[in-house]
């Protein structure tokens, strides 16, 4: 997922924060995990902690996994996802 796409989704959430506060907080949590995954690689390698590699990888993929889950839920009409157009 590109930084531009992440930014477009974040802008939508900021613009609609009052209408969709839970979605805003969920997206912040996803972005926090994403940053933790990228930052966590260095200590994982430095401290020789191979158990942390899959966790870092999962965290790095968290935005893609979350958006994919929301797309599938929206298409199955289980959740309405108003920001899909912003995701482009």
N, C-alpha and C positions, 0 to 999 in steps of 0.2 A: 504494500500500500504506500502510495507516495505521500510526501509531506504536504503537498498541495491538497490532496484529498482529505487528509486528516484536518487540515486547516479549514476547509470548506464545511466539514461536519461540525467542527468546534464553533465556527462562526454562527451556524444555524442554531446550535444549542444555546449560545450566548444570547442571540437575538430572541429566542423563544423560552428563555429561562423561567419567566413568570408563568407561562402556560404549561410547561413540561419540566417541573423541577426535578422529578425522579430521573428522567432521561438525562438531564444536565449532569446530575451527580454520578450516574452510571458511566457516562462518557468520560468524566474526570477520573473515575476509578480505572477505567480501561487505559487512559493515557498515562496514569501514574504507574500502572503495571508495565506498560510499554517502556517507559523511561527506566524503571527499576531493572528490567531485563537487559537493556543496553548497558547500564552502569554496572550491573552485576557480573558481566563477563570478566572484567579485569580482576576483581577479587577472587572469582572462582578459579581463574588460571593461576593467579599469584599464590593462592593458598592451597593449590592442588586439591580442589574439591569437585571431582567429577560428578558427584551426586547433584550439584547445582546446575550443571549444564542443561539438562532437560527443563528445569524450572525457568532458567533464563530464556531458553528458546520459546517456551510456552508464553512467557510474558512478552517477548518480542512479537509473537504472532497474535497477541490478544486483540488488537484492533481489527485485524483481518477476520479472526474467528468471530468476534462480536458482530461485526457488520454482516458477515455471512449468515450467522444465526438469525439476525433481525430480518434479512432479506427473505430467508426461507419461511420465517414466521409470518411475515407480511403477505407473501404469496399464498400461504395456506390459510390466510385470513384469521389467524389466531391473535395477531397483534397488528395494530395500525402503526406504520412507521412513516411519519410525515417528512423526515429528513432524508429519505432515500434519494429524492431529486437533487438535494444539495450534495450528496456523496458523489454524484456523477459517475 
